[in-house]
Amino acid sequence: MVDHTARRAHELGINNIELRVADACALPYPDGYFDLVYLVTVLGEIPDQDAALRELHRVLRPGGRLVVGEVIGDPHMVAFGTLRKRAETAGLCYELRLGGWLGYFARFAKRH
């Protein structure tokens, strides 16, 4: 996916992105580095989802947001209830869910 994204960015003339492969449980960024983290059909691919959510909490700035998207066709789909419980345990506050049983986007915020 990184190679695909690099190709597409080049084709579209987008040159203000940095692509990096990293361990989701040990991200190479300082605390509070991101305003927003956006995952679509990613969390289910991570063996230790609780550790990944704690790490995402760490790299979000206070007031920063995490958006997670899931779809029913993904064999590793994370159910909304499971996601909400894990995200809240990691210190993220649930804000919003859009979608239905076929898929959803959920938004969480890091407390100030």
C-alpha positions, 0 to 999 in steps of 0.5 A: 500500500505504501508503494501504491500510495507513493505512485498515486501521489506522484501521478497526482503531483502531490509532494507534501506527504511523507510515507513511513512503515512502522510498528503500530505499537511503537510509532516513531513520532514524539508525544502529541505529534498529530492532530488527526489519525485516520484508519480505514480497515487497518485496526483489525490487521494489528495483532495487539489492538489495545497496544496500538490504540494506546500508542495512537493516544500517545501520538495525538495532541490534546484535543486531537482526533482518531477516526476509524472506518470499518466495513463488513466485507473485511474479514478482520472487521473490528465491531463498533462495540469492541472498538469503543471499549478498547479506545475508551480504555486507551484514554480516548473519548467517543464522539460520533459514529456514522454508518450502519451495519454494513460499515461505520466511521467512528470518531474519538478525541484525546482528552485535554 
